[in-house]
């Protein structure tokens, strides 16, 4: 049995076919969010998580087949006992299969529109998640005024949505120095760079198009991110020139399924930027993305020798590599 929520359990699946079981209840009916973390600890656990009521009825059945861990919400009844079971997807296990399991009486924010805000501004942000507005089992949204920190050099901050049904787990919002927009569904959306826009794809394996007037000689960095903001999408990025021909494309950057590319504008005209999904998990507001178009940033790397063959108390010239 677990104590009153919120509660965090550190555990291990120590043996093959081992199943860990926990009992819990809540004093007030409403959403309960369950988070399972394994990857941050170097664990190979692919969790299989289930919740049943006292009669054995299956209420929640979630698996981590992609190695991204689990965050999920179900609606609990007051003073009702529930049993949570956890095992590896392939029933593997040893001492390295460690995990952290957190249960919180409150909803879970799955997406924010926009996913970022300009440094120092206060603006309205729409938060989407199960039960965030009514405490019910459906996907819904609420809007809050959010003050984005003005601190220079800070790239993100955690915002905790407060609701009558409990506080949601903090959701990470990005902090930027460009204008942040929210996509309006429909035809191709005109943009004026530098800019960033948060949207979602209305169909599975869908795409969105944005138009952009550019001048010859301009240079821009385009980034389409989903995983970086907690979305499951696998993004592809394309740019079509004024003649309709593809001038640049990128699917996955190293170490992520997000996409980015550098664009050197060869001719004046109207360009089209296309954001597409390859995961098949688009078609819902729970799966958003953020497209940013900004000037290239100057980055300087300085490398020093690891050893300096200099006699103490003397001077010498040292080769320093600057990129």
ABEGO torsion letter per residue (X at the ends): XBBBOBBBBBBBBABBGBBBBBBBBBABBEBBBBBBBAAAAGBABBBBBBBBBAAGBBABBBBBAAGAEBBBBBBBBBGBBBBBBBBBAAGBEBAABBBBBBBBBEBBBABBOBABBBBGBBBBBBBBEBGAAAGBABBBBBBBBBBBBABBGBABBBBBBBBAAEBBBBBBBBBBABBBBBBBBEBBBBBBOBBBBBBBBABBGBBBBBBBBBBBGBBBBBBBBAAAAGBABBBBBBBBBAAGBBABBBBBBBGBABBBBBBBBABBEBBBBBBBBAAGABGBAABBBBBBBBBBBBBBBBBBBABBBBBBGBBBBBBBBBX
